[in-house]
Amino acid sequence: MKKMIALGFEGSANKIGVGVVTLDGTILSNPRHTYITPPGQGFLPRETAQHHLQHILPLIKSALKTAQITPDEIDCLCYTKGPGMGAPLQVSAIVVRILSQLWKKPIVAVNHCVAHIEMGRIVTGADDPVVLYVSGGNTQVIAYSEGRYRIFGETIDIAVGNCLDRFARVLTLSNDPSPGYNIEQLAKKGEQFIDLPYVVKGMDVSFSGILSYIEATAVEKLKNDECTPADLCYSLQETVYAMLVEITERAMAHCDTKDVLIVGGVGCNERLQEMMRTMCSERGGRLFATDDRYCIDNGAMIAYTGLLAYAHGTVTPMEESTFTQRFRTDEVHAIWREKKEPSNMNDLIQESS
Amino acid sequence: MAAPVADTAGTQPQWEFNCDLEVDYESEKNASMVYAALAVDKELQPDKVKRQMEVSNGKLIVHFEAVEARFLRASFSAFVDVLTLATKTIEEFGQGMEL
């Protein structure tokens, strides 16, 4: 039987990516382009959308060429419905709607957070882990239960990546390849730990107060020569990652699961992985993590997750192919994770169509 | 293939600011495709900006009305960006596309 193939589009934040994958998770191509702002500056919706507008069409050509496929061979077109910034999300949605009409292919709308989880699972082989999803826009501890990815804990204000990115702006670190990467490199040279607020509230975490505190302290301490930028990066990383490890460990106890999967852009931070690995090994579990190719937003994760849904009968009609800034992980019915009994399959397909 | 024409003039008291955009695709099929893709996204502030679209003789005809000039400008400008993207997508991936 011919392998099913999907073309996926991701553009919810500052990366625009197009990926081609098959149902078994083979990535045939996955090019992306990142909008990198000058040091000290973040990315704004309008400028980011302009970046995506300029790069999306060449990326589609490159994705098809590398994968060595023609539009005829594609089974479905997948795009990020949300969550994310509105204007950048619209770019992928518009292109998918046109291609769907030109090539006569169905559309599948995908939740960005769920896509990170599915990509992490297929790449690492983690079957049913507790998932820590950490990126510039999201911070959630998630576990699967009864058809949905349930959020066990999350940030009550800004995402951990946003806290890191904005601190990098205070130090005017480069945003190339990413502010988080440059904080991580500088943190390796840190020698002195500076006490920062540690904010875990039950299963949830909060980062905005830590950011305000370090923004105020940093300028003062650096001026008085009491610490170096490296000390601050080191202290910030240790504090926020300890908080994340704590809530992940608590979720593991709740779900009686020993495996942890880290996904999202911050997930490629090696210090976070190291701290999480220590915790997992103390509990007799395993840590599953990936590198920047899969952690960071990409088109393949959207294509793969969309294809899973499509193979179980999900299609998004053109009129419903909208995008939305808010789209919670637990809103998605993960039909592909339900028990795969042959007699059940037909019911599933009918139910969702 | 696309020749946009825009003009602005104030008429109604409520929806004082309006503007028209016409793109001639010289193809009913292409104009309808762009129409279908752009019709999905509604105006974000329907109490401040209204957008009406139609396809006629291979042309996409769009009419905007707004209560303030700045809303009209923002809406129109964002619309032209996505319209251009949709049009370029057809040009590059429509019939006779080359990889």
Chai-1 contact restraints between the chains, C-beta under 6 A:
chainA,res_idxA,chainB,res_idxB,connection_type,confidence,min_distance_angstrom,max_distance_angstrom,comment,restraint_id
A,L53,B,L85,contact,1.0,0.0,6.0,A-B,restraint_1
A,L57,B,E92,contact,1.0,0.0,6.0,A-B,restraint_2
A,K61,B,L99,contact,1.0,0.0,6.0,A-B,restraint_3
A,L64,B,L99,contact,1.0,0.0,6.0,A-B,restraint_4
A,K65,B,L99,contact,1.0,0.0,6.0,A-B,restraint_5
A,I94,B,A37,contact,1.0,0.0,6.0,A-B,restraint_6
A,I94,B,V82,contact,1.0,0.0,6.0,A-B,restraint_7
A,I94,B,L85,contact,1.0,0.0,6.0,A-B,restraint_8
A,I94,B,A86,contact,1.0,0.0,6.0,A-B,restraint_9
A,V95,B,T89,contact,1.0,0.0,6.0,A-B,restraint_10
A,R97,B,A37,contact,1.0,0.0,6.0,A-B,restraint_11
A,I98,B,A37,contact,1.0,0.0,6.0,A-B,restraint_12
A,I98,B,A86,contact,1.0,0.0,6.0,A-B,restraint_13
A,I98,B,T89,contact,1.0,0.0,6.0,A-B,restraint_14
A,Q101,B,M33,contact,1.0,0.0,6.0,A-B,restraint_15
A,L102,B,F93,contact,1.0,0.0,6.0,A-B,restraint_16
A,L102,B,G94,contact,1.0,0.0,6.0,A-B,restraint_17
A,S321,B,V40,contact,1.0,0.0,6.0,A-B,restraint_18
